[in-house]
Amino acid sequence: MTLVARYLLALLLLGAFVPAWGQKFGYIDTEFIMGKMPEYAQAQLELGRLTETWQREIEAQKKDLDKLYRTYQAEEVVLTEAMKKKRQDEILKKEQDIKAYEAKQFGYEGQLFKKRVELNKPAQDKIFDAVEKVVKARKLDFMFDRNGDLTMLYASPTHDYTEFVLEELGLGSPTRNQPGTKGPVKTVKPPKTPNASADPAFESDSGTPDPVTGSKTRAAKAGKADAGGKP
């Protein structure tokens, strides 16, 4: 539960000791509102471009790793033990670098997460400012977000102030307090790992080919082959 949700919950519990008829509350749909904001749409486009750029970089690194491993396999019979060890270390280092870069860009609190927070903040700040104005103008005690952590099982449409907030943002419709048809709000998600190589030599522990890790790791497999096993 977020800090805001905890704060609202505390207010509700405190309000239990105050006569119910002395309180006024409302709720809004922030997801619906953001879907109508040009700055939010621009932020999603920028996030999409960043995601594609980082994914292309990762795919290029994986192709380099694949080439490195295949070259090792082709030249293994003519390499000295010292040269084999050096090649294996290079393969392992490349694998680790790719995993680290993926985590840095798409992992928990990675660059994509931070950029999403940064790019969405202007739209969120405008919504908060508009909410404050609506709350003061309508003399409300509480304003909830139906998309927040506090689950709203039922709420009368008369308490829906989404359109009032849209009006403060200059995006309202002629019919006040009547939510429009909801459309999907696009969000950028970390892309899936690219399809693995079709080479059967690259089976993973689960039996699915993996161009990055090989079987456990390419470096480990190369070492096994050097010890007398088949690559």
N, C-alpha and C positions, 0 to 999 in steps of 0.2 A: 504494500500500500504506500502510495507516495505521501510526501509531507503535506501537500495540499489536501489530500483525501483524509489524512489523520486529523488535520485541523478542522475540516468540515464535520467529521464524525464527532469530534470533541464539542463543537458548537451544537450539534444536534442533541447530544447527551445532556448538555447544559440546558438546552431549550426544553427538555422534558420537564423541568421544574418551573417553567413559565407557562401561563395559560396559552393554549394552542391558538386561540382566536386573536392573540396579540401579535402573531408573527405572520409575515408575508414572505413567500418564497417563489422562485421561478427556476426554470432550467433552459439550457440552450443546447444545440447540437453543433459543437465546434467542428466536427468532421464535415458536416454539411456547409458550414460557413467558410471553412478554408477551401473547400472545393469550388467556391465562387470567387475567390480572391486571386487576381492576376499575379501578385507577388509569390503566392504559394505555388501556382502553376509553373512560374519561372524557376522557382527553387527545385521543383521536381525534374525539370528539364536539365538543369545544371547537375543534379545528382546522377541523372541517367548518363550524361556525358562522362562524368568522372568514373562511374562504374565501368563503362565500356572501355575507357582508356586503361584503367588498372587491370581489367580482365585480359585485354590484348597483351599487356606487358607480361602477365603471368603465363599466358599461352606461349609467348615467344620464348620465355625461359624454359618451359617444359619441352619445347622442341629442341632447344640447345642441349638439354639433359638427355633427351632421347638419342640425339646424334652422338653425344659423348659416349654413351653406353654401347651403342652399336659399333662405333669405331674401336672401342676396347675389345669387344667380342671378336671383331675381324682380325685384330692384330695381336691378340693374346698369345698365340703360339710362338711368336718371334720376340716377345718381350722378356727381359730379364726379370728376376724376382723383385729387384728394386724398382724397376719401371712399372711392374704390375701393381705394386703397393702404392706407388705415386698416383697411378691412374684411378685406383680404387678410392683413394682419399679425395681425389678431385670429384669423383661421382658423388660420394657421400656429402661433401661440402656443398655441391650444387643442390642436392636434394634438400638439405637443411636450409639453404638460403631461400629456396622457393617457398618452403613451408613458413618460414619467418616472414617473408614478404606478404604472403596470403593473410596471415594472422594480423599483420600490421595494417593492412588495408581493409579487410572484411571481418576481422575478429571482433570480440566483445570490446566495445569502446575503442575500436580502430578508427582509421581515417574516415571511413564512410559514416560511421555513427557520429563522429565529431562534426563532420561537414553538414550532416542532416540537421543537427541541433543549431549550428551556426546559420544555415540558410533559412530555416523555418522560424527563427526567432523574430524577425521583423513582422511577419504575419501574425504570430502569436501575441506580440506586444500590442499590435493594433487591436486585436480582439479583446485583450484585457482592458485596454483603455475604453473601448466602446462598451464593454460590460459594466465598467465602473459608472459610466454616464447613465446607462439604462437603470442600474440599481438605484442610483440617487434620484433619477427622475421619477421612477415608479415606486419609490420608497419601499424597497424590498429589504428583507433581513438576510436572506440567503439566495445565492444563485448557484445552481449545480450544472455540471456538464454530463449529459446523458451518456457520453463515451468515456467517462472517467472510471476510477476504481470503485466508486460507490454505485452499486448496481441499482437501477431504478426499475422495479418490477411493474409499476404502473404510475402514470402521471396524467392528469387531465390536460388536454390541449390548451385549456385556458391559462395554464401556467407556463406555456411555451413562449419564451421571449426571443427565440432565434431571429425572427423577422425584425424585431426592434433593434437587435445588435447589427444586423445587416443594414438597416436603415442608417444607423450611426456611421457605418463604414461606407455609406453611399452606394450600397448594393441591394437595397430593399426593393420589394415589389409593391405595386399599387395597393394590393390587398394585405393589410397588416396582420401580423400574427398568424399567418397561414403558411405553414412550411410547404415548400415546393417539392416536386418529385425528386427523390434521392437518386443520385447517380454514383457510380463507383469512384472513389478517390484513389488515384494511383499513387503508390508508394514504391520506392526503390528498394529492392531486396538484394542481398549478396548473391551473385550468380552462382549457379551450380558448377562444380568442377567439370571442365571439358571432357568429352568422351575419350576414353582411353584408346591406346593403340590396339589394332586388331592382331598384333603379333602375339601368338600363344606363349611366347617366352616371357611375357610380362604379366603372368597371373599374380593376383594378390592373395592374401590369406583367406579371403572369402571366396576365391575362385573367379573374381571379376577382374579383367585386365586393368591395370593402372599404369599410365605412362610415367608417373612421377616416382612411385615407390617401388615398382617392380614386384618381385616376390620378397616380401619384407622390405628390403632395399636393394637397389641395383648394386650398391657397393658390396653388400653382404653376399649377393649372388655371385658377383665377380670373384670375391674371395673364395667362395665354395668351389667355383669352377677351377680356380688356380690350384686348389687343394686336391683336385682329381675328379670332382663331380662334373656333371654336364651343365653348361650354362643355360 
